[in-house]
Amino acid sequence: MKISNKGSLRNMNKDKFRKLMLGSKDKEGILKMTLIYLLLISIGFIYIYPILHMVSTSFMTLDDLLDSSINWIPSSLNLSNYMQAAKSMDFWKSFLQSVIIAGLPTLCNMFSCALIGYGLARFEFPFKKVILAIIIFSFILPDQITMIPTYVLYSNIGILGTIWGFILPAILGMGINAQIYILIFYYFFQQIPNALIEAAQVDGVGYFQSFLRVSIPSSVPAFITVGLFSFVWYWNNSYLTQMYVTGVLQESGWTTLVVQLKNFSSNYSEYAVTANTTITSLNESINMSGTVLSILPLLVLYLVFQKYFVESVDRSGITGE
């Protein structure tokens, strides 16, 4: 009896140890959670390391850069790097124009793609699957293939070198990465219960009114997701912005922070020539300061809308009838 009791006790202890390490249906195990956190920390470090290095370098003086003993913590916070970078980039003008160039097409994208997604989700018509296939195919099609024909088209209709080069395609549901937004709205509108739409139609509401009064209020998470994605993609796109809006052969007067950063060396050289006071020669710290200034508005935007963005991704998984 004593031997059997010891054996059962040993088995119970092994079972408890196994559940503690590997987990059970009700509780995660220590080993599993350790591996998950190690993986998350490793991935997070890969993304955060360049940002930390960039911010640290942006505050360094030229002496700090030449001093091999200083790697991360600068001897002093050299804010003049940011002042010189901001003046050479014409920060406030570039910032306001960046908000306009990224914001207006984003608003147009949100409405046009929502309308297209609603039509695909709520109506049955011939060649619907073909249209969805074309939307997906047009997304995987490289931009380089359509870039020259689009440039010629914009030049012929007279919108090249103006903000209409971004706004007009967005109004027609053909903005940058608009295919992704259409699919997001398409799958989201499919999850809205049909009972809501039918109840609105019983009350005498038409299709377009049901879209405005029922579908849009129920799809706020999708609008937040599409809005953030669209704004970031327009903000970070320097090549198409230069080609269609700011101008390649002739400048239009429009610019963005990312375009200014792309031309940072030439802009800083012009600023150095026109400046009345002696400024520091261009170095890595000033380059990093300009990079921080170009991504800082996006970081602030994400910090402000982080809660709503996470909630929108979470709520977009609800199921309907």
Buried (B, 14 or more C-beta within 10 A) or exposed (E): EEEEEEEEEEEEEEEEEEBEEEBEEEEEBEEEEEEEEEEEEEEEEEEEEEEEEBEBBBBBBBEBBEEEEBEEEBEEEBEBBBBBBBBBBBBEEBBEBBBBBBBBBBBBBBBBBBBBBBBBBBEEEEEEEEBBEEBBEEEEEEEEEEBEEBBEEBEEEEBBBBBBBBBBBBBEBBBBBBBBBBBBBBBBBBBBBEEBBEEBBEEEBEBEEBBEBBBBEBBEBBBBBBBBBBBBBBBBBBEBBBBBBBBEEEEBEBBBBBBBBBBBEEBBEEBBEEEEEEBBEBBBBBBBBBBBBBBEBBEEBEEEBEEBBEBBEEBBEEEEE
